[in-house]
Amino acid sequence: MAARSAARNVTVTAAALSRLVASAESAIERTAEHSIAFRVGDSVVRFRGAGPALIDYFATAFTHLPHLADDHPADLTVLMWDTASTGEPLPDLDGLLERAIDGTAPVLHDGTRSFVYHAYERAVSYLDTDRAIAVYAAADVEQLPPWDRPAPIRTLLTWWFARRGMLLAHGAAVGTEEGAVFITGAGGSGKSTTALACLADGLGYLGDDYVLLDPERQVVWSVYGSAKLLPDHLERFPGLMTPEPTRPTDPPDTKRVGWPALERPGSMLLSAPIRALVCPTVTRGPVCRLVPTAMSRSFMAIAPFTMFQIPGDRRAAFDLSLRIVRGLRAYRLELGDGMDRVPAMIRNLIETGEVQP
């Protein structure tokens, strides 16, 4: 079997993918294996790492999730290593790595197996759904971009959950055990600001960048215990959390990363029924208000930004997004100057299903 990338006319063969799995297993055998398992949504995901480098780098994002024992069966096993700390190079993948110069180049997605080379990160993601095994390998964990640590292996998780009828969606979620709202929209629309305002006011926090949506049960699950912080967030919510220091290699416009899972663990909410969709927009007017909006608007707030952030089956993301919005009420959140009213508005919407005048 071989699949073709129209963008670069490159192929990856079954033999090359077998070499990738063999390299992962070889690296793990030659080093001190590190293993940790979490319950992510309805799946047990186990990371098996060659040494601690990648696991230590990524595990913080999942620290709020239930940990499973070493002998607990896994639904998905992710083999991972980085060349710099283990000495295990990426195997020859039919010349793919030499030809994929820039951007993210998906070269295989056949419904059972998916593979992508992340050129910027110098890393690969591979999932074999039938075998419930995945591989994540990088050249150097220390050189991974700053946006990977707060939301790691999201490509693999997107593929895995899409085939289980769930969507790792680009958006935020806050609420209580009785219900939550999913907050979605384009970058800069106010998703993180809304989620952080609710966190600061005592509402439960499921995430501000990616959360897992189950359209069948209309449930939202927390995946990552991180928060992306802009200078405005640090000024607006002083003392809410301490951002990680930036690295010399970080781009100048990189968002800072905070960890509600570590600093405010009692505020973390693992899952809740979805009561409504909220699409914020910055109006700079004198008031904040919630206004009912059309299903089409909420669909356009979810689908494009989720579909194009992750390589692979965009049709699946489209269909799952459509299933989610069909069963929920949607509201436009106009973010004016009265941001202090937003948590109460969201709380009232969850508890009563009504919009405050």
KOLTI-656424 format. One record per residue (C-alpha): x, y, z; residue number from 1. Coordinates in steps of 0.02 Angstrom, whole numbers. Layout:
BEGIN
- c1:c2:c3:n
- X:Y:Z:NUM
...
This chain:
BEGIN
- c1:c2:c3:n
- 0:0:0:1
- 57:176:-36:2
- -33:341:-19:3
- 8:499:-115:4
- 20:680:-59:5
- -46:791:-198:6
- 52:938:-130:7
- 225:862:-149:8
- 196:701:-245:9
- 282:598:-110:10
- 237:425:-49:11
- 258:329:112:12
- 252:140:105:13
- 197:8:228:14
- 379:-48:241:15
- 434:128:290:16
- 301:136:425:17
- 356:-33:491:18
- 533:36:505:19
- 465:184:603:20
- 381:70:731:21
- 538:-38:740:22
- 645:115:774:23
- 530:166:916:24
- 538:-7:993:25
- 727:-12:971:26
- 749:155:1058:27
- 639:100:1203:28
- 732:-65:1221:29
- 903:19:1223:30
- 858:148:1355:31
- 769:151:1520:32
- 588:139:1469:33
- 471:269:1545:34
- 285:232:1542:35
- 133:328:1601:36
- -52:310:1564:37
- -197:432:1575:38
- -383:420:1543:39
- -417:544:1404:40
- -602:557:1370:41
- -664:378:1363:42
- -493:307:1313:43
- -343:248:1412:44
- -190:318:1324:45
- -19:250:1373:46
- 144:339:1331:47
- 295:226:1316:48
- 451:331:1301:49
- 633:297:1265:50
- 699:385:1418:51
- 606:525:1507:52
- 634:670:1387:53
- 474:675:1286:54
- 363:605:1423:55
- 425:733:1549:56
- 402:871:1422:57
- 222:824:1377:58
- 151:744:1535:59
- 119:909:1625:60
- -23:945:1504:61
- -112:785:1561:62
- -71:791:1746:63
- -251:832:1797:64
- -320:678:1710:65
- -344:510:1799:66
- -182:411:1806:67
- -190:223:1775:68
- -81:85:1846:69
- 67:17:1749:70
- -24:-145:1712:71
- -188:-64:1660:72
- -238:-110:1481:73
- -225:35:1359:74
- -343:78:1218:75
- -202:170:1129:76
- -14:153:1154:77
- 98:295:1096:78
- 282:251:1070:79
- 392:405:1079:80
- 573:456:1070:81
- 683:600:1019:82
- 848:578:929:83
- 947:704:1032:84
- 923:616:1200:85
- 925:435:1138:86
- 1039:434:987:87
- 905:340:888:88
- 884:428:720:89
- 724:434:622:90
- 728:290:498:91
- 734:314:311:92
- 555:348:258:93
- 577:332:71:94
- 662:502:62:95
- 511:592:133:96
- 603:689:267:97
- 727:758:142:98
- 591:817:23:99
- 469:892:146:100
- 555:1059:166:101
- 426:1167:253:102
- 249:1164:319:103
- 154:1012:378:104
- 146:876:244:105
- 14:741:267:106
- 65:594:160:107
- -49:455:220:108
- -228:450:278:109
- -325:296:224:110
- -452:276:363:111
- -347:148:455:112
- -173:222:456:113
- -121:403:462:114
- 52:480:451:115
- 116:658:445:116
- 287:739:447:117
- 286:903:545:118
- 425:994:455:119
- 433:1145:572:120
- 444:1034:726:121
- 555:906:638:122
- 441:771:705:123
- 327:633:642:124
- 157:569:698:125
- 92:398:647:126
- -67:306:699:127
- -119:129:658:128
- -299:119:718:129
- -317:-69:691:130
- -167:-106:801:131
- -208:38:923:132
- -28:94:914:133
- 47:263:876:134
- 220:339:858:135
- 279:514:896:136
- 462:549:861:137
- 558:713:858:138
- 734:765:818:139
- 759:859:983:140
- 633:888:1121:141
- 725:1047:1169:142
- 691:1120:997:143
- 504:1087:992:144
- 402:1247:970:145
- 320:1322:1125:146
- 143:1283:1067:147
- 174:1095:1074:148
- 199:1081:1262:149
- 27:1148:1315:150
- -65:1041:1186:151
- 45:889:1145:152
- 12:749:1020:153
- -149:836:967:154
- -132:769:790:155
- -131:589:853:156
- -274:621:974:157
- -376:705:838:158
- -357:554:723:159
- -390:430:863:160
- -548:512:930:161
- -619:555:759:162
- -629:368:724:163
- -721:348:888:164
- -849:480:839:165
- -776:622:943:166
- -696:787:896:167
- -541:866:973:168
- -607:1040:942:169
- -519:1207:938:170
- -606:1300:1077:171
- -629:1323:1264:172
- -752:1255:1392:173
- -803:1308:1567:174
- -944:1261:1683:175
- -995:1147:1827:176
- -1026:961:1844:177
- -1207:997:1797:178
- -1162:1077:1631:179
- -1037:1175:1529:180
- -1029:1292:1381:181
- -914:1265:1234:182
- -832:1429:1181:183
- -773:1437:1002:184
- -718:1560:869:185
- -571:1627:772:186
- -407:1675:852:187
- -426:1841:941:188
- -614:1824:961:189
- -603:1815:1150:190
- -610:1627:1185:191
- -467:1625:1308:192
- -518:1790:1388:193
- -693:1723:1419:194
- -629:1556:1488:195
- -503:1641:1603:196
- -632:1765:1667:197
- -743:1618:1714:198
- -596:1525:1794:199
- -553:1678:1898:200
- -735:1689:1956:201
- -740:1509:2015:202
- -817:1414:1871:203
- -742:1246:1826:204
- -612:1246:1687:205
- -595:1114:1552:206
- -475:1204:1435:207
- -451:1362:1334:208
- -379:1299:1170:209
- -431:1118:1136:210
- -566:1012:1216:211
- -645:846:1167:212
- -826:847:1110:213
- -939:695:1102:214
- -1087:738:989:215
- -1179:575:1026:216
- -1187:605:1214:217
- -1170:796:1202:218
- -1025:792:1327:219
- -866:894:1333:220
- -706:820:1405:221
- -550:908:1467:222
- -390:854:1380:223
- -256:983:1422:224
- -231:1070:1589:225
- -146:1222:1511:226
- -192:1401:1470:227
- -119:1517:1340:228
- -90:1691:1409:229
- -76:1857:1320:230
- -9:2015:1405:231
- -190:2074:1418:232
- -236:1917:1515:233
- -95:1944:1640:234
- -152:2124:1668:235
- -338:2083:1676:236
- -320:1933:1793:237
- -171:1971:1905:238
- -124:1827:2018:239
- -230:1701:1924:240
- -77:1601:1874:241
- 108:1620:1844:242
- 162:1599:1663:243
- 310:1490:1618:244
- 466:1587:1569:245
- 498:1603:1385:246
- 647:1518:1303:247
- 778:1608:1198:248
- 721:1508:1047:249
- 537:1557:1063:250
- 465:1673:928:251
- 438:1850:994:252
- 248:1843:980:253
- 230:1676:1071:254
- 89:1665:1197:255
- 143:1627:1374:256
- 87:1463:1450:257
- 4:1445:1620:258
- -49:1287:1710:259
- -219:1292:1796:260
- -198:1104:1822:261
- -49:1140:1936:262
- -93:1308:2014:263
- -281:1289:2029:264
- -313:1101:2028:265
- -478:1119:2120:266
- -545:1219:1973:267
- -514:1082:1845:268
- -669:998:1778:269
- -645:833:1686:270
- -811:822:1594:271
- -987:893:1589:272
- -1142:894:1480:273
- -1137:1032:1350:274
- -1279:1154:1379:275
- -1241:1282:1244:276
- -1117:1348:1117:277
- -1048:1522:1144:278
- -963:1621:1005:279
- -875:1774:1078:280
- -837:1929:978:281
- -748:2086:1038:282
- -866:2233:1014:283
- -781:2367:1121:284
- -954:2429:1165:285
- -1017:2486:1335:286
- -1093:2317:1385:287
- -1070:2130:1371:288
- -1220:2027:1320:289
- -1272:1856:1259:290
- -1378:1853:1102:291
- -1455:1697:1023:292
- -1373:1660:856:293
- -1403:1544:709:294
- -1339:1366:700:295
- -1244:1413:542:296
- -1145:1544:636:297
- -1093:1423:773:298
- -1048:1293:642:299
- -935:1417:553:300
- -855:1460:719:301
- -809:1277:753:302
- -778:1188:589:303
- -650:1290:490:304
- -531:1322:634:305
- -537:1140:690:306
- -525:1068:514:307
- -373:1166:457:308
- -270:1155:616:309
- -246:967:606:310
- -192:869:451:311
- -296:722:397:312
- -478:686:366:313
- -560:856:359:314
- -724:778:308:315
- -732:691:478:316
- -704:858:567:317
- -838:938:459:318
- -966:802:495:319
- -929:796:682:320
- -942:986:696:321
- -1110:981:609:322
- -1174:845:727:323
- -1121:949:878:324
- -1208:1111:828:325
- -1370:1026:774:326
- -1414:977:952:327
- -1369:1135:1046:328
- -1425:1314:1068:329
- -1298:1442:1011:330
- -1262:1618:1072:331
- -1155:1762:1017:332
- -1061:1837:1165:333
- -1030:2021:1132:334
- -878:2068:1235:335
- -893:2251:1278:336
- -818:2345:1423:337
- -913:2253:1559:338
- -810:2093:1560:339
- -842:2072:1746:340
- -1022:2021:1704:341
- -972:1878:1591:342
- -950:1739:1722:343
- -1121:1774:1797:344
- -1199:1772:1623:345
- -1117:1606:1582:346
- -1164:1532:1751:347
- -1345:1586:1731:348
- -1351:1514:1555:349
- -1290:1345:1619:350
- -1405:1340:1771:351
- -1566:1407:1696:352
- -1546:1395:1509:353
- -1595:1578:1502:354
- -1505:1737:1450:355
- -1500:1878:1577:356
- -1573:2041:1511:357
